[in-house]
């Protein structure tokens, strides 16, 4: 699955089309309501952080995420919460698209978040990050 296809699929879910099913048979749906319109830039910034990293987990400041996404910090936080309410379901197993593991405030009053991507999303992002590992023949 290409990055563009992933965006379309996740955006369709976030826009209320909850019956989306991937080619692997994974249903994607969104729980809850969140008043934000900045999901795409925040998701794009998170994916960029993932692609430049080495693990499924990301640790970054909310300010850095907001600047990278081109939104205000409160909008970045709302978008993070909305993205954490996206679920993948396959064979009765439910998994969040991303999990907010921890939120910290340091002595400088900087808010940082620890995020882990789902195994499914990590797998598809790894195909983008390391295409040479997944070539056949």
C-alpha positions as CSV (number, residue, x, y, z in Angstrom):
1,X,0.0,0.0,0.0
2,X,1.4,3.4,-0.9
3,X,1.6,6.3,1.4
4,X,-1.0,8.1,-0.6
5,X,-3.4,5.2,-0.3
6,X,-2.9,5.1,3.4
7,X,-3.7,8.8,3.7
8,X,-6.9,8.3,1.6
9,X,-8.0,5.4,3.7
10,X,-7.3,7.0,7.1
11,X,-8.9,10.3,5.9
12,X,-12.0,8.5,4.7
13,X,-12.4,7.0,8.1
14,X,-11.9,10.3,9.9
15,X,-14.4,12.0,7.6
16,X,-17.1,9.6,8.8
17,X,-16.9,6.8,6.3
18,X,-16.5,4.1,8.8
19,X,-17.1,1.1,6.6
20,X,-13.6,1.3,5.0
21,X,-11.9,-2.1,4.5
22,X,-8.4,-2.5,3.3
23,X,-7.2,-5.0,0.7
24,X,-6.0,-7.2,3.6
25,X,-9.6,-7.3,5.1
26,X,-8.9,-4.9,7.9
27,X,-11.9,-2.7,8.8
28,X,-11.0,0.9,10.0
29,X,-13.4,3.0,12.0
30,X,-13.3,6.1,14.2
31,X,-14.8,6.3,17.6
32,X,-15.8,9.5,19.3
33,X,-16.1,13.1,18.0
34,X,-13.3,15.6,18.0
35,X,-13.5,19.2,17.0
36,X,-10.5,19.5,14.8
37,X,-9.8,19.9,11.1
38,X,-6.0,19.5,11.3
39,X,-5.7,15.7,11.1
40,X,-3.9,15.4,7.8
41,X,-1.0,17.7,8.7
42,X,-0.5,16.2,12.1
43,X,-0.7,12.6,10.7
44,X,1.8,13.6,8.0
45,X,4.2,15.1,10.6
46,X,3.9,11.9,12.7
47,X,4.6,9.7,9.7
48,X,7.6,11.8,8.8
49,X,8.9,11.3,12.4
50,X,8.4,7.6,12.1
51,X,10.1,7.3,8.7
52,X,13.2,9.1,10.1
53,X,13.3,7.0,13.2
54,X,14.1,3.3,13.8
55,X,11.3,2.0,16.0
56,X,7.5,1.9,16.2
57,X,7.6,4.5,19.0
58,X,8.1,8.2,18.7
59,X,8.9,10.7,21.4
60,X,8.6,14.4,20.5
61,X,7.5,17.7,22.0
62,X,4.0,18.9,21.2
63,X,5.5,22.2,20.1
64,X,7.8,20.4,17.6
65,X,4.8,18.4,16.3
66,X,2.7,21.6,16.0
67,X,5.5,23.5,14.1
68,X,6.1,20.6,11.8
69,X,2.4,20.2,11.1
70,X,1.9,24.0,10.7
71,X,-0.8,24.1,13.3
72,X,-1.2,25.5,16.9
73,X,-0.2,23.3,19.8
74,X,-3.8,22.9,21.0
75,X,-4.9,21.8,17.5
76,X,-2.0,19.3,17.4
77,X,-3.1,17.8,20.7
78,X,-6.8,17.6,19.5
79,X,-5.6,15.9,16.3
80,X,-3.5,13.4,18.3
81,X,-6.5,12.5,20.5
82,X,-8.7,12.1,17.3
83,X,-6.1,9.9,15.7
84,X,-5.9,7.8,18.8
85,X,-9.6,7.0,18.4
86,X,-9.1,5.4,15.0
87,X,-9.3,1.6,15.3
88,X,-8.3,-1.3,13.1
89,X,-10.3,-4.5,13.3
90,X,-9.4,-7.8,11.8
91,X,-10.6,-11.3,12.8
92,X,-12.2,-9.8,16.0
93,X,-8.9,-8.3,17.0
94,X,-9.1,-4.5,17.6
95,X,-6.1,-2.2,17.7
96,X,-5.7,1.5,17.8
97,X,-4.0,3.2,14.8
98,X,-1.7,4.9,17.3
99,X,-1.4,4.9,21.0
100,X,-0.4,7.8,23.2
101,X,1.7,6.0,25.7
102,X,2.7,8.9,27.9
103,X,2.5,12.7,28.1
104,X,5.2,14.5,30.1
105,X,5.8,18.0,31.2
106,X,9.5,18.8,31.9
107,X,11.0,21.5,34.2
108,X,10.9,24.0,31.3
109,X,7.1,23.3,31.0
110,X,7.5,21.7,27.6
111,X,4.8,19.1,26.9
112,X,6.1,16.0,25.1
113,X,4.3,12.9,24.0
114,X,5.3,9.2,23.6
115,X,3.4,7.6,20.7
116,X,3.4,4.0,19.4
117,X,2.1,3.2,15.9
118,X,0.0,0.0,15.4
119,X,1.7,-3.1,14.0
120,X,-0.3,-2.7,10.8
121,X,0.6,0.9,10.2
122,X,4.3,0.2,11.2
123,X,4.4,-2.6,8.7
124,X,3.2,-0.5,5.8
125,X,5.4,2.4,6.8
126,X,8.4,0.0,6.9
127,X,7.6,-0.9,3.3
128,X,8.0,2.7,2.4
129,X,11.1,3.2,4.7
130,X,12.9,0.1,3.4
131,X,11.5,-0.9,0.0
132,X,14.6,-3.0,-0.8
133,X,13.7,-5.5,2.0
134,X,10.4,-6.2,0.5
135,X,11.2,-6.8,-3.1
136,X,10.4,-10.2,-4.5
137,X,12.8,-12.0,-6.9
